[in-house]
Amino acid sequence: KDGQERWLRRSIEVVRDAAGALLVLVGAFVDLTEERESDRALRQMNGFLRAIVETSPIAIYATDEDGRITFWNSASERTFGYPREVAIGRLAPFVPADKRDESDAIDARVLDGEVIDGLEVERFRADGSAIVIRGSAAPLRDAEDHIVGVLVACVDVTEAHRAVDVLERHLHFTRALVDAIPNPIYYKDREGRYLLHNRAWAELFSGGENWLGKTVWDVYPPEI
């Protein structure tokens, strides 16, 4: 009447007399416009969310209750080296045999309803190289709020770990070098707290006291 387009479902029933002759056709119409609009909005939202997940730089994947991969975004392909068509439907191929119990224990906690943050575990890429990933895992729920799987988001922190290892080795070497110097060496902050001293300084001045983080006045009374 107002010119708007409507979506309708039509049903027709045939009414016959006792002899089976056609008497009348009964038609009914159900307005499906709002339902169609809701479905279209839902499809648009799902497409929007899928685009966000698919273009995310964070590896995002999902598994079912048996641990088989049901979703695998592009970042997962880059992080683990497995194409989507290889990963989907399989038990996580990046979990080595000696880490399977660890992985199963994490899945069991999530399937029990727990959200786990700050996970840091070792996994293996398709080329066999070891990587360290950091991320979180949460229950995946259906429309009735039943837990049906596990959703994981993670990033590769292997290079960060390597950088920390290199720094620790350098610090260890520097400390050993300072301790090897026969002359007393120390380093203080602006408040006079000792931040570092070598073995020669400790042997001459420490008197068995731990001076790190302390000033001279923390160890000796002011009148000295």
N, C-alpha and C positions, 0 to 999 in steps of 0.2 A: 504493500500500500504506500509506504514512504520511499520506495525505490531501493531499499537495502537488499543486498543479496543474502539469502538464507540457505542453510544446508538442512535438508529434510530426509527422514527415512520413511518410506511408504510401505504399507502392508495392505493386502487385499484379501478378503475372505468371501467365498462364494456361498450364498444361501440357496438351498434347493428345497423343493417340496417333497412329500412322501414318495412320489414317483420318480424323483431324481431330476425333475425339470428345474431349470434355472429360474429363480425368483428375483434375486437382487444381488448386486455386488456391494459389499461394505468395505469402504476404504478408510484407513487411518494414517495420520501423518505425525511424526515426532520431530520436533525442532532440535537439530544437532549443532546449531551454529556455535553456541558457547562451548560445547564439548570440542568441536573442531578448532576453535580459537585457542583453547587451553592446550590441546595436543600440539598445535603449531608453536605456541610459546615454549612448551616443554622441549620440543625438538630444537628450537633455536638456542635455548639455554644449554642443552646437552652438547650441541655443536660448538658453542662458545667455550664451554668448560673443556671439551676435548681438544680444542685448538690451543688453549692455555697449557694443558698438560703435555700435548705433543710438541710444542715449541719450547718448553721449559728446558733450561740448561741443566736441571737436576734430573738424575736418573729416577724414573718412577715406574714401578712395576707392581703387578698384583698376582697373587696365587690363590687357588681354591683351597678347600679344607684338606685336600690330599697333598698340597704343596706344588701342584702343577701350575705353571705360569699361564695366566689368562689375559694379561695386559702387559705391554712392553713398549715404552715410548722411544723416541729417537735417541734421547740422551742415554738410555740404557744400552742401546746398540753401540754408541760411541764408548761408553764406560767399560762395558764387558766384552765388546767385540763380537757378539752374537747377533746376526740379523733377526728381525722379528719372526720371520717364517721358521727359523731354526729354534728360537726360544719358546714360542707359544706351544702350549700343550705338554711341555717337558718339565720334569723336576729341575730345579735351578741348576743349570750346567756349570755355573761358576763356583759352586760349593764343592771343594775337594772331599774325598772320602773321609779324611781324618777330621774334617770340620762338620760332617753331617750331623753328629749328635748335638753340637753347639747350635747349628741352624734349626734343628727340630725342636730344641728346647725353647728357642726364641719364638718360633711359630706357635708352640703350645701355649705360651704365655699370652700371646696376642689373641689367639682363638678363644682364650678364656676371658677376653674382654680388656686386657691390659694395653695401654698405650706406652710404648717404650721410646724414650728419647736418648740421644747421646750414644747410640750404638757405634762401636768402632771395632771392625772385624777384618780379618784378612780373607780375601777371595782371589780367584784366578781368572784372568782373561782367556779368551778363546785361543790366543797364541801361547798360552802356558805361563805367561808372566804373572807374578804375584802383585796384587794391589791392596792397599788399605782403604776401606770405605768407611765413611762416617754418615750416620743418618738416623732415621726414626721409622718405627713400624706401628701400624694401627689396625684395629679390626675393620674389615670391609663388611658392610651390612646391606641387606636387601630392603625392599619396600616395607616389609613387616618388622624391620629392625632386628632380624635374625643375623647372627654372624655367619658369613658364608666364605670368608677368606681373609687374606692379609694384604694390606697395602703398604708398600715400602717406598720411601724417598731417600736417596743417598747421593753423596758426592765422593769423588776420588781424592783422597788426601795423601796419596803416596809421596808426591814431591815435597809436601810440607813436612812429612815425617823424615824424608831424606835430609832436608835442610836442617832439621833439629839434630839429627844424628851427626851431621858434619860439624855443626856448631859445638856440640858436646865434645867431639873429638878435638876440635881446636882449643876449647877451653881447658880440656885435660892436658893437652900438650903445653899450653901457655903456663898452666899451674906448675907442671913438672919443671919447665924451664926456669920459672921464678924461684922455685925451691932449690934448684941446682946452683943458683948464684950464691957465692960464699959471703957476700956482704948483706947486712940487714936491709930489707926493703919492706915498706908498708904504704898503705893508701888509705886516706881518710876522706869523709864527706865534709861539707861546709860546717856542720855542727860538731866536727871533731870526732865522729864515730869511726872506728877502724873498720874498713870494709875488706881489707886484704893485708896479709903480711906473709913473709916467707919463713922457711924453717930457721934460717940464721937469726932473724929478728926474734922468733919465739924462744930460741935457745938462750938468747942474751937478755931479753926483757920480760917475757911473759910470766915467768915464775910459776908455770903450770896453770895459769889462769887463761880462760878463753876470752880473748879481747874483742872478737868480732861483734860488731854492733854496739860496742861500748866506747865511752870516752875515757880519758885518763882519770877524770874525777869519779867515774863509776867504780874504778878499781882502787884508787888511792884517795884518802881523805884530803880536803882542800889545804890543810895546814902543812902538808908535805911539800 
